[in-house]
Amino acid sequence: IMYRNNALIMGISPLFSVINLVGAMLMIISPILLAPQIFICQAWLWFLVLGYSIFIGSIIVKTRRIDKLLTRRDFKVFGIKNSTLLNQMAVLVGIQLLLLIIWTIASPLSEKYHRNNHDNKDVLTCSSEYSLVFLIIQLCYSALMLGSACYYAFRTRNISLAQYKEAKPMLFTVYNFLVVAVIIVTMGFFVINENPSIFLIFVSIATYYVIMVAVISLFGIRLYQVVILKETSISSGSASKSAL
């Protein structure tokens, strides 16, 4: 709020940056819900999936707008308002929300004890009768969102305009999400049946890792420039206001 009128801050689309942070906060809270004293499976799922959808959805609409600015030769792109992007994002998150509601009604996750094959101890984990089916559906849609984010981030990676330098940090962020997602899915095939509690711990650690990297990449550098280096402007600042 203090630096909202700074050109460097305006260049990263403050509204969608706040939305990014909301998604990040939901994802950060999700592992806490798996603490032994709490362990609420359905709440964990909602916080994690919705947080992810909000975070990635915001990146999709931001990079898509930048992509249109680069590829179109007329000035209609400047008519793309935040309200339009919010509607697009609402559709992306709404689909994920609908899937979560159907999963919650049809086959809600519950806390169950699972016998660990290595030490024959019972460990608390999350499962339901059709959880695998709904998990695959959720993974497919989440992968589609992440693929879209990677596509638009890749297309805008070489942008030269100073006010859109956010494109490269966004590319790094979504690629980091992609690598971690591949590792989690691969690990799931080998671990989730044998030791689901270890898998949940790994997912929680991975969640904190990707959010930490994302926040530093997307906001840390700009905040350092504004707060520490006291920078106040970027080239073509007026274009940044009209386009973003």
Residue pairs with C-beta under 8 A, 6 or more apart in sequence:
3 9
3 226
3 227
4 10
4 14
6 226
6 232
7 163
7 232
7 233
7 234
7 237
7 240
8 222
8 225
8 226
8 231
8 232
8 233
8 234
9 222
9 226
10 237
10 240
10 241
10 244
11 162
11 163
11 164
11 165
11 166
11 222
11 234
11 237
11 240
11 244
12 166
12 218
12 219
12 222
13 62
13 82
13 166
13 244
15 82
16 58
16 61
16 62
16 82
16 85
17 218
17 219
19 54
19 58
19 89
20 54
20 55
20 58
20 59
20 214
20 218
21 215
21 219
22 51
22 54
23 50
23 51
23 52
23 53
23 54
23 55
23 56
23 57
23 58
24 51
24 55
24 211
24 214
24 215
25 51
26 47
26 48
26 50
26 51
26 54
27 47
27 48
27 51
27 52
27 55
27 207
27 211
28 51
28 207
28 208
28 211
29 47
29 51
30 44
30 47
30 48
30 51
30 204
30 207
31 44
31 203
31 204
31 205
31 207
31 208
32 38
33 39
33 40
33 43
33 44
33 47
34 41
34 44
34 200
34 204
36 124
39 111
39 124
40 111
41 109
41 110
41 111
41 126
42 104
42 108
42 109
42 110
44 126
45 100
45 103
45 109
45 126
46 100
46 104
48 203
48 207
49 96
49 100
49 138
49 142
50 93
50 96
50 97
50 100
52 142
53 92
53 93
53 96
53 97
53 142
53 145
54 89
54 93
55 214
56 142
56 145
56 146
56 149
56 174
56 177
57 89
57 92
57 93
57 145
58 89
59 149
59 153
59 170
59 173
59 174
60 89
60 92
60 145
60 148
60 149
60 152
61 85
61 88
61 89
61 92
62 85
62 166
62 170
63 149
63 152
63 153
63 155
63 156
63 167
63 170
64 88
64 152
65 77
65 80
65 85
65 243
65 244
66 152
66 156
66 159
66 164
66 167
66 243
67 152
67 155
67 156
68 77
68 80
69 77
69 164
69 243
70 155
70 156
70 159
77 243
78 242
78 243
92 145
95 141
96 138
96 141
96 142
96 145
99 134
99 137
99 138
99 141
100 138
102 134
103 134
103 137
103 138
106 130
106 134
107 128
107 129
107 130
107 131
107 133
107 134
108 128
109 126
109 127
109 128
109 131
110 126
110 127
110 128
111 124
111 125
111 126
112 124
112 125
112 126
112 127
113 122
113 123
113 124
113 125
114 122
114 123
114 124
114 125
114 127
114 196
114 197
115 121
115 122
116 122
116 123
116 195
116 197
117 194
117 195
118 194
118 195
123 195
123 196
123 197
124 197
125 196
125 197
125 200
126 196
126 200
127 196
128 134
139 185
142 181
143 181
146 174
146 177
146 178
146 181
149 170
149 174
149 177
150 171
150 174
150 175
150 178
153 167
153 170
153 171
153 173
153 174
153 175
154 171
156 164
156 167
156 170
156 171
157 167
157 168
157 171
159 165
159 167
159 168
161 235
161 236
161 239
162 234
162 235
162 236
163 234
163 235
163 236
163 237
163 239
163 240
163 243
163 244
164 240
165 234
166 218
166 222
169 217
169 218
169 221
170 217
170 218
172 217
173 213
173 214
173 217
173 218
176 210
176 213
176 214
176 217
177 210
177 214
180 206
180 209
180 210
183 206
184 202
184 203
184 206
187 199
187 202
188 199
191 198
191 199
191 202
192 199
225 231
226 232
234 240
